[in-house]
């Protein structure tokens, strides 16, 4: 669910829809429907899954740290790790 989330522009609407999707998946894992009227906190306690917004924020900070530690800034790399040819034109 969080693949590539490091580059997402997080808006409140996106965070809300991610949380709704996560709660739906957790309810499906537990076999609980909305009619059972079990609170989200109880479901989260049962599944022990991290909140998706916290996970995405952590991934964004990890990605920022990765970029900050790079030593080859300004050098584009090809898929095989060699420097990419740059056209001077």
RADAPE-V141521 format. One record per pair of residues at least 24 apart in sequence whose C-alpha atoms are under 10 Angstrom apart, sorted by the first residue. I is the first residue (numbers start at 0). J is the second residue. D is the distance in whole Angstrom. If there is no record, write none. Layout:
I:J:D
I:J:D
//
This chain:
0:51:9
0:55:10
1:51:8
1:52:10
1:54:8
1:55:7
1:58:9
2:55:9
2:58:10
3:55:10
3:58:9
3:59:10
4:54:10
4:55:6
4:56:9
4:58:7
4:59:7
4:62:10
5:55:7
5:56:8
5:57:9
5:58:6
5:59:5
5:60:8
5:61:8
5:62:6
5:63:8
6:55:10
6:58:10
6:59:7
6:62:9
6:63:10
7:55:9
7:59:9
9:52:9
9:55:9
9:56:9
13:52:10
14:51:8
14:52:6
14:53:10
14:55:9
15:51:10
15:52:9
17:50:10
17:51:7
17:52:8
17:55:10
18:50:7
18:51:6
18:52:7
19:51:10
20:51:9
21:48:9
21:49:10
21:50:8
21:51:7
22:50:9
22:51:10
//
